Amino acid sequence: MKVLATLARLYVDDIDRALPALRELTGEDVRSRFPYGGVEVASIGGFLVVAGSAARLAPFREVQSTLLVDDLDGLHEFLDLHGGELVSGPNSVPTGRNATVRHPGGVVFEYVEHSVRPGPAFEDRS
């Protein structure tokens, strides 16, 4: 399993208000945007924007970063070697598969393997 990219998570209450500044800051357009688990998610530049009310965001806030990987199947071997707790997954998500892991020391990452190439108008297909 190889990490292809790391996305910093941004938790916001209004995705439409947050995205224009991020477009200007990154010089990039939104790569994907879709509803998921009661929140709305958008990927832009090196950011994963997660939007919703405080109550809706609460279950997501523990995750500190999203790691895009080439093969999620290697996660179990990685955990066997380095330790950690599989909190959730692997799950089907709009962009492919994900899993959430709490690593030794307490850091929590979401691992995502894309099975489709998300575009600006990518919609939730689940």
SULRAHU-V895262 format. One line per field, one symbol per residue. ss: DSSP state (@ for helix, = for strand, . for the rest). phi: phi as a letter, one per 30 degrees, with the letter a starting at -180 (. if undefined). burial: b if it has 24 or more other ideal C-beta (glycine too) atoms within 12 Angstrom, else e. A space follows every 50 residues. Layout:
ss->???
phi->???
burial->???
This chain:
ss->..==========..@@@@@@@@@@@@.....=====..======..==== =..@@@@.......=====..@@@@@@@@@@@..=========..===== ==.....=======............
phi->.cdcaccddbcbcbdddddedddddcibcddaaadahibcbbcbhccccc bldedddedcdddcaccdbdaddddddddddcikbddajdbdbeclbbac bcdejjdccccbcdcbcdcecdcdcd
burial->beeeeebbbbbbeebeebbeebeeeeeeebbbbbebbebbbbbbbebbbb bbeeeebeebeebbbbbbbeebeebeebbeeeebebbbbbeebbbbbbbb bebeeeebbbbbbbeeebeeebeeee
